[in-house]
Amino acid sequence: MLATSLSAGFAINGFLPAKPQANILQFYEREWRSSDCMPSAILAISGLVCETREEALDLIADENPFITINFVGGLDDCRRRIVTIAKRFYASELMFLDLSPTHKVKLRSLELLARVALSV
């Protein structure tokens, strides 16, 4: 893998319709060539975080055939799902595509996601 041979960071998109293999980031970490720094494996995910799961399900934008939704839910749903996804893909960092239908909802969703990130 080119990223490991160049000691470069690696990111994988987890919200495209073609599903990435869960072990790809584990392979990247195992094959890391640099001894003086840690690998940086990033997984991009998508979803919507609201106060409750019901609110998130009501607000989620129309389906997009080019984006797979990784999670939609409330704070507790989000926290559990993020931990599960990060462990499954051996990701040291997650990038988030917010699927909110409006700027106001997006701002609130990102505020809630920040709370989740601080608690994980």
C-alpha positions in Angstrom: 0.0 0.0 0.0 1.5 3.3 -1.1 0.4 5.2 2.0 2.4 3.0 4.3 5.5 2.9 2.2 5.6 6.7 2.2 4.6 7.1 5.9 1.6 9.1 4.8 -1.7 9.4 6.5 -4.6 7.3 5.2 -8.3 8.1 4.9 -11.1 5.9 3.8 -14.7 6.9 2.9 -17.2 4.9 4.8 -20.4 6.6 3.4 -20.1 5.7 -0.3 -22.4 2.9 -1.5 -19.4 0.6 -2.1 -18.6 -0.6 1.5 -15.0 -0.6 2.6 -13.6 -3.7 4.1 -13.3 -3.3 7.9 -9.8 -4.6 8.0 -8.3 -2.1 5.6 -7.3 0.4 8.3 -5.9 -2.5 10.5 -3.8 -3.5 7.5 -2.6 0.1 7.1 -1.6 0.3 10.8 0.2 -3.1 10.7 2.1 -2.1 7.5 3.2 1.3 8.8 6.8 1.9 7.9 7.8 4.9 10.1 9.1 4.1 13.6 9.2 7.7 14.8 5.5 8.6 14.4 2.1 6.9 14.8 -0.1 6.1 11.8 -3.1 8.3 11.2 -6.0 6.3 10.0 -9.2 8.4 9.3 -12.6 7.0 8.5 -15.2 9.3 7.0 -18.8 8.6 8.1 -22.2 10.3 7.6 -25.3 10.8 9.6 -27.5 13.1 11.7 -27.4 13.6 15.5 -30.4 15.1 17.3 -31.6 15.2 20.9 -33.7 12.0 20.2 -33.7 9.3 17.7 -37.3 10.2 16.7 -36.3 13.8 16.0 -33.4 12.6 13.8 -35.6 10.2 11.8 -38.1 13.0 11.2 -35.4 15.4 10.0 -33.1 13.3 7.9 -32.9 14.6 4.4 -34.1 12.5 1.4 -32.1 9.5 0.5 -29.1 10.1 -1.7 -28.1 7.2 -3.9 -24.4 8.3 -3.6 -24.3 8.4 0.2 -24.7 5.6 2.7 -26.0 6.8 6.0 -23.9 5.4 8.8 -26.2 6.5 11.7 -29.2 8.6 12.5 -30.2 9.1 16.1 -30.0 10.7 19.5 -26.9 11.3 21.6 -26.8 7.8 23.1 -27.4 6.1 19.7 -24.6 8.3 18.2 -22.1 7.6 21.0 -22.6 3.8 20.7 -22.5 3.8 16.9 -19.3 5.9 16.7 -17.4 3.7 19.2 -18.6 0.6 17.3 -17.6 2.0 13.9 -14.2 3.3 15.1 -13.3 -0.1 16.6 -14.6 -2.1 13.6 -12.4 -0.1 11.2 -9.4 0.5 13.6 -9.8 4.2 12.9 -7.8 6.6 15.0 -9.9 9.6 13.8 -13.4 10.0 12.3 -14.5 12.6 9.8 -18.2 13.4 9.8 -20.5 14.4 6.9 -23.6 15.9 8.5 -26.8 15.2 6.6 -29.0 17.8 8.2 -31.7 19.4 6.0 -31.0 23.0 7.1 -28.2 25.1 8.5 -30.0 25.5 11.8 -30.3 21.7 12.2 -26.7 21.2 11.0 -25.4 23.6 13.7 -27.3 21.8 16.4 -26.3 18.4 15.1 -22.6 19.4 15.1 -22.9 20.8 18.6 -24.3 17.5 19.8 -21.6 15.5 17.9 -19.0 17.6 19.7 -20.5 16.6 23.0 -20.4 13.0 21.9 -16.7 13.3 20.8 -15.7 14.8 24.1 -17.4 11.9 26.0 -15.9 9.0 24.0 
